Amino acid sequence: MLFEAITTAGQTKILTLNFIKMKKVVLSLVVGFTALTGFAQKPSPNLLNPTNHTLVLIDHEGQMAFATKSIDAIELRNNVGLIAGTSKIFKVPTVVTTVAEKSFSGPVFPEILEAFPNTAQYIDRTTMNTWEDVNAHKAITGKNKKKLVFAGLWTSVCIVGPALSALTDGYEVYVVTDASGDVSKEAHDQAVTRMVQAGAKPITSLQYLLELQRDWARGETYQAVTDLAVKYGGAYGVGIQYAREMVKH
């Protein structure tokens, strides 16, 4: 009887210890899963969102476009329409700047005028490097955003200048490569390479739109975003139009 009692007590103790160990394992798994879930829900600070950057549109003008050969003019205009429209939808702080608008380069693309019709707010310059123009520099830095997104013509001059200058001053620089262009593919590609080597991050126009939307459950911008994609998003936009039509049947 004494042996049986001791055995029973020992088994109970073992079961109790095993239960405690299992409880700790389960608790660890729950904590780990919660941590992983929490981490998955937190986006990278390297991503763009509507409030963490300034968009700078530089010299998207007729005279500059005439000599642009690195990208088809229609594709370029569509891409510029995408980023300008995206900025308007998400109320992104935006600076539109031109160079010698009245005397040489002419007006900005209609796609920019559509999104930002108040031309009085445009900043005209004589400098090729936007960063060296007092008014443009003040307008950009005055937005108080450490991330800057640049797009414009030409890549090797009017984008390289402010991009490298902003990087030197401690800003995070993003370049919308397909909303920029140059006199040749070589000139554009080498300019992008130079900026990337210096620390700039290349992105595309459609990527910019979708990165700001990021969640299709964001109903307040869903309709405007998909409408913009239909208008300027090429094959992707046609796909959205097709899907909308098929849902009706």
N, C-alpha and C positions, 0 to 999 in steps of 0.2 A: 504493500500500500504506500509506504514511504517512497519507494522507487518510482511508482507510478505518479505520485504527486510531484516528485522532482522532475520527472520526464515531461509531465504536462506543463509544469511551470516553465521549463526550458523551451518547449515548443511555442508556448504563448509569447515568451520573450523574443524568440526568433521571428515569429509572425509579426510581432509589434515592430521589431527593427526593420523587417522587410517592408512593412507598410509605410514606415517613416521614410525609408529610402525611396520607395515608389512615389510617395507624395512629393518629395523633393525633386525627383526627376520630372514629374508632371508639371510641377510649378515652374521649373526651369524651362521646360518646353513652351509653356504658356507665355512666360516672360519673353523668351526668345522670339516667339511668333509675333507677339505684340510689338516688340522692338523692330522686327523686320517689316511688319505691316506699317508701322509709323514711319519708318525710313522710306518705304516705297511711296508713301503719300506726300513726301516732302520733295518738291522739285529742286533740281540743281540750281544754284545761284548763277550758273553760267548761261541759263536760259533767259531769253528776253520775255518780258511781260509788258503790259500797257503802261506801267508806271515807273519802270526802272531805266528808261533810256530816252534819248532824244534822236529823232530822225532828221538827217540833214540832206536835202536834195540840192545838188550842185550842177548848175549850167546845163539843164536839160532843155536846150534851145536849138532853134533851127540851124543856125550856122555851124554849131558843133556837131549836129546830127548828120549834116551833109557829108562830112568826111569820115564818119564812123563806119568801119568796115568789119569790125570783129563780131558784129551781131546784126541780124536783119532788122531793118527799121521798124517793121510792124511788130516783131517779137519784142523789141526794145520798148516800144510804146505800151504794149500790153503789160509788160513787167513793171514799168513805171506806174501804170494805172493801178496795178495790184498793190504796190507798196504805198502809193499816195492814198488810195481808197482804204487800205488797212489802217493807216494812220488816222484817217478821219473817223472810221468806225469806232476805234478804240481810244480816240481822243489823246493820241500820243503827242507830246510836245514836238513841234516840227518847225524847222527853219528852211525856207526856200530862198536860195540865193542865185543870182545871175551875174554874168560878166558882160559889161558893155552892152547892155540890152538894147538901148536906143540907137547906138552908133555902129554896132557890128553884129552881135549874136542873135538879136531878135527875141521874140516872146518865148515863154516856156511852152512845153507840150500841152495840148488841150486836156490831156489826162490829169495834169497837175492843176490846171485852171478849174477843172471840174470839181476837184476835191478842195482846192483852196482858191476861191474866186477873188479874194481880197488882195489884189496885186500891190496895194499900198504897203502891205506888210512884207513884201519881198525885199531882199537886200541886194542892191546892185553894187558891183565891185569893179576895180581896175586890176586888182591883184589876181594872179593865177592860183595862188595858194590862199584859200579861204581863211585859214588860220591867221594870216598876216593882215587881214582887213579888220580894222578896229571895230566897226559896227557888227560885222558877221561874228567875229570872235566873242564879242560881248553878248550877242543874241544866243549863241550856242552855249557858252559857259554859264550864262545867266539862268538857264533852265535847271541848273544844279543836279544834273544827272551824270553819273560816272561812266555810264555806258553810252557810246555814240554809234549810231548806225549811219554810214555814208553810202550814197549812190550818186553817180553823175557822169559827166563827159568832160574831158577824156580821162580814162582811168590812170594813165601814166603821168598826168600833170595835175589835174584838178581834184583827183582823189588821193593820189600818193602824197601830195603836199600836206593837206590837213590830217590825213591818217597818221603819217609819221610824226607830225608835230603834236597831235593829241596824245599819241603813245608816249612821246618824250615827256609830256606834262602829266603823265600818270593816269590817263583815261583808258578804259577798255574800248577797243575799236572793233566794230563789225562792218564788213563791206558787202553790199548786195551786188554780187558780181554780174548777175544777168540783168541788172537794171543800170549797168554801167557799160561803157564801150570805148573803143579807141580806133585809131586810124588803121590798125591792122590787128590780126589775132595775136601776132607775136608781141606787139606793144602792150596789148591788154594782159596777156598771160604773164609776161615778165613783170608787169606792174603788180599784179596780184601776188606773184611769187615773192616779190620784194616786200610787200606789206605783210604777208604771212610770216616770212622770216623775221620780221621785226616784231611780230606778236599779234597782228590783226587776225580776226576770225572771219573767214568767208562764209556767206550764206546766200540763198537764192530768194527770189521774190515770193514764190509760193510757200517756201519754208517760213518766211517771215509772217505771212498771213496765218498759217496753221499753228505756228509756235505761239502766237498771241491768243488765238482761239483755244487751242490745246484740249478743250473738253467740249464735246458736242452737246453736253447737258446745259451749257451756258446759253440759255434761251434768249437772253437779252441781246445777244449779237449773232445768234445762229442764222437768222434770215438774211441779215445784211451781209454776213460773211459768204454764205452760199450764193447770194445774188451777185456779189463781186466776183466770185470764182467763175460763175456762169459767163459773166461779161468779159473778163480778162484772163481767165485761167486755162485757156487752150483746151486740150483734150480732157483734162480734169473737169473743166466747166461743162463740157458737152456731156460728160458722164453724169454730172449732177442733174442737168436738164433732162436727160434720158430717164434717170431714176424717178424724177418728179412726175414725168408723164406716165410711166409704167404703173405707178401707184394708183393712178386714176382708173385703171382698167381691172 
